[in-house]
Amino acid sequence: MASPEQGDEVEMLAMMLLIRRFEERASQQYQAQKIGGFCHLYIGQEAVVTGAVAATRHDDYLITAYRDHAHALARGTSADACMAELFGKATGCSRGLGGSMHYFDKANHMYGGHAIVGAHVPLATGMAFAAKYRKEDRVTLCFFGDGAINQGAFHEALNLAGLFKLPVIFICENNFSRWALR
């Protein structure tokens, strides 16, 4: 994995600002009812994905839950393709079929936002297992919200990752869901 070099701070700040402005515009369009379905924003968490992605290589895998706009942007998906996806356009990163919660960009190794809470964590473990099996020098970044920790599959996936010493980094993005406040 690469470590951020001097001067990268400006690029990381620019990425965080891009994510924030993108999310603000998405919020405006959602409130104006121009975006259908759900729209889960990442406002306030920009530094998490920006720092994590900056510490990895472009060919490392990335998978996340339904707050996925920022992850795609940080991974290199164009803002145009991300916004087009929100509007259901064929030029979107998932050809307009995924909407807000299902971004996907194979070229940038961004293997999706997943709408079912915690369901992508076992997928991340499988991706890391595949990388290890194929003897690839890659790591898998798996982002999830604090609500995913209540899922049984979450614990099983982390157990397998530890048991097989898989190259996966699990990153909990505490967005202070109602479960965390109990």
C-alpha positions as a printed Julia matrix, in Angstrom:
182×3 Matrix{Float64}:
   0.0     0.0     0.0
   1.13    3.48   -0.76
   1.26    6.12    1.89
   0.18    9.68    1.18
   3.13   11.81    0.15
   3.84   15.45    0.81
   1.54   17.58   -1.33
  -1.19   14.95   -1.32
  -2.93   16.9     1.44
  -4.17   19.42   -1.12
  -5.5    16.61   -3.33
  -7.22   15.0    -0.33
  -8.8    18.33    0.66
  -9.99   18.79   -2.92
 -11.54   15.3    -2.82
 -13.3    16.01    0.48
 -14.68   19.25   -0.97
 -15.83   17.46   -4.12
 -17.64   14.87   -2.01
 -19.27   17.56    0.16
 -20.43   19.64   -2.82
 -21.69   16.52   -4.61
 -23.71   15.46   -1.57
 -25.12   18.95   -1.08
 -26.28   19.03   -4.7
 -27.71   15.51   -4.42
 -29.61   16.61   -1.31
 -31.04   19.62   -3.15
 -32.18   17.5    -6.07
 -33.64   14.84   -3.78
 -35.6    17.45   -1.81
 -36.86   18.85   -5.11
 -38.1    15.3    -5.86
 -35.95   15.0    -8.98
 -34.19   11.91   -7.61
 -36.39    8.89   -6.98
 -36.07    6.24   -4.32
 -33.74    6.76   -1.39
 -30.75    9.06   -1.11
 -28.38    8.36    1.79
 -25.82   11.15    2.16
 -22.24   11.04    3.41
 -22.0    14.6     4.69
 -19.62   14.84    7.65
 -17.76   11.64    6.86
 -15.73   12.81    3.85
 -12.35   12.39    5.56
 -12.96    8.69    6.31
 -13.11    7.48    2.72
 -10.67   10.07    1.42
  -7.94    9.03    3.86
  -8.57    5.32    3.44
  -8.49    5.43   -0.35
  -5.4     7.66   -0.32
  -3.58    4.97    1.67
  -4.28    2.24   -0.9
  -3.42    1.49   -4.49
  -5.88    1.9    -7.33
  -6.09   -1.86   -7.92
  -7.13   -2.6    -4.33
 -10.76   -3.59   -3.9
 -13.41   -1.39   -2.29
 -16.91   -2.36   -1.18
 -19.41   -0.46    0.92
 -22.98   -0.16    2.11
 -25.67    2.17    0.8
 -23.91    5.49    1.58
 -21.75    4.96   -1.47
 -21.55    8.21   -3.47
 -18.37    9.33   -1.7
 -16.68    5.97   -2.15
 -17.2     6.03   -5.89
 -15.94    9.6    -6.14
 -12.89    8.87   -3.99
 -12.16    5.81   -6.13
 -12.14    7.86   -9.32
 -15.65    7.53  -10.72
 -16.54   10.81  -12.39
 -18.98   13.13  -10.67
 -20.97   13.19  -13.92
 -21.4     9.39  -13.87
 -22.31    9.48  -10.17
 -24.93   12.21  -10.63
 -26.31   10.54  -13.76
 -26.85    7.39  -11.68
 -28.94    9.35   -9.18
 -31.15   10.55  -12.02
 -31.5     7.04  -13.49
 -29.64    7.87  -16.68
 -27.89    5.25  -18.83
 -24.65    7.25  -18.49
 -24.63    6.54  -14.74
 -21.97    4.35  -13.14
 -24.52    1.49  -12.91
 -26.21    2.44  -16.2
 -28.98    4.18  -14.29
 -30.25    0.93  -12.81
 -28.77    1.12   -9.32
 -29.83    4.51   -8.05
 -28.33    6.01   -4.93
 -27.62    2.78   -3.08
 -26.05    0.62   -5.78
 -23.07    2.39   -7.32
 -20.65    0.07   -9.1
 -17.49    0.82  -11.06
 -15.45   -2.22  -12.06
 -12.76   -0.14  -13.8
 -12.05    1.61  -10.5
 -12.39   -1.57   -8.4
 -15.42   -0.14   -6.57
 -17.61   -3.19   -6.11
 -20.71   -1.53   -5.03
 -22.9    -0.06   -2.51
 -25.2    -2.64   -0.97
 -28.6    -1.78    0.43
 -29.05   -4.63    2.91
 -27.36   -3.68    6.17
 -24.2    -5.72    6.66
 -24.78   -7.99    3.66
 -21.65   -6.77    1.89
 -19.29   -7.64    4.77
 -19.19  -11.36    3.86
 -18.69  -10.32    0.22
 -15.62   -8.31    1.27
 -14.28  -11.36    3.08
 -14.82  -13.4    -0.09
 -13.04  -10.8    -2.21
 -10.08  -10.86    0.17
 -10.09  -14.67    0.14
 -10.04  -14.63   -3.67
  -7.11  -12.19   -3.69
  -5.16  -14.37   -1.28
  -6.04  -17.55   -3.2
  -4.88  -15.99   -6.48
  -1.74  -14.69   -4.72
  -2.6   -11.11   -5.68
  -0.89   -8.3    -3.81
  -4.18   -6.55   -3.05
  -6.19   -5.51   -0.05
  -9.96   -5.15    0.26
 -11.43   -2.1     1.98
 -14.83   -2.81    3.5
 -16.8     0.18    4.79
 -19.9    -0.3     6.92
 -22.06    1.66    9.31
 -22.39    0.88   12.99
 -25.78   -0.76   12.37
 -24.09   -3.64   10.51
 -22.46   -4.87   13.69
 -25.79   -6.28   14.86
 -25.89   -8.75   11.95
 -24.76  -12.34   12.48
 -23.06  -12.47    9.09
 -20.86   -9.56   10.17
 -19.33  -11.6    12.99
 -18.97  -14.7    10.84
 -17.18  -12.7     8.12
 -14.74  -11.11   10.56
 -14.08  -14.5    12.16
 -13.22  -16.05    8.78
 -11.06  -13.07    7.84
  -9.07  -13.49   11.05
  -8.91  -17.27   10.81
  -7.5   -17.2     7.26
  -5.45  -14.0     7.81
  -7.13  -12.35    4.84
  -5.98   -9.03    3.36
  -9.09   -7.05    4.31
  -9.55   -3.86    6.27
 -12.93   -3.41    7.93
 -13.78    0.26    8.48
 -16.7     1.19   10.71
 -18.14    4.55    9.76
 -20.09    5.47   12.86
 -22.92    7.6    11.55
 -24.6     7.55   14.96
 -27.55    5.41   14.0
 -30.27    4.92   16.58
 -28.7     1.58   17.51
 -25.48    3.24   18.63
 -27.34    5.57   20.95
 -28.96    2.83   23.04
